[in-house]
Amino acid sequence: MTEGRLTRGCIQVYTGDGKGKTTCALGLSLRAVGQGFKVFFLQFMKGQDTGEMAAAARLAPDLTLHTFGRPGLVNLKDPAPRDRELARQALDLAREVLRSGRYDVVVLDEINVALAYGLLPLEEVLELLRNRPPHVEVVLTGRAAPPELVELADLVTEMRPVKHYWEVGVTARRGIEY
């Protein structure tokens, strides 16, 4: 084991309909980098340029960020073959990263949505999590976390909307929502 690594990595899930799941995972990633950990942040179903991509480039090689997605939203009722293919590629990379044990924290951003809408097989993801190296902390984000994932996790936080400025017409803003 490398000096300074976690002795026990946990599984964290950030889910729910409220804002802040990815932001929470980014905050944890920033904290981990600040403590000398290596972080791999993998985004499912996101293809647009974001502030986190620029920030990750500034924190490399301690923070590595990869995105798998096309610009715009995935039609979750009828995902395109390309969206399924990108989700599969992201999961394949996640498997490689987790098995390597090179990273202390691995974030699988929006994987809960990919699971909930059948872009990925749940059992395959659960097996991957169960068989990860013991020092690796894994964070999974996105709405609609499957109950089996919630059961497996060590920590589950549900973001719940109470009030949101979108309700009065404030749209996504650079540096705040993306």
Buried (B, 14 or more C-beta within 10 A) or exposed (E): EEEEBBEEBEBBBBBBEBBBBBBBBBEBBEEBBEEEBBBBBBBBBBBEEBEBBEBBEEBEEBBBBBBBBBEEEBEBEEBEEEBBEBBBEBBEBBBEBBEEBBBBBBBBBBBBBBBBBEBBEBEEBBEBBEEBBEBBBBBBBBBBBBEEBBEBBEEBBBBEEEEEEEEEEEEEEEEEBB
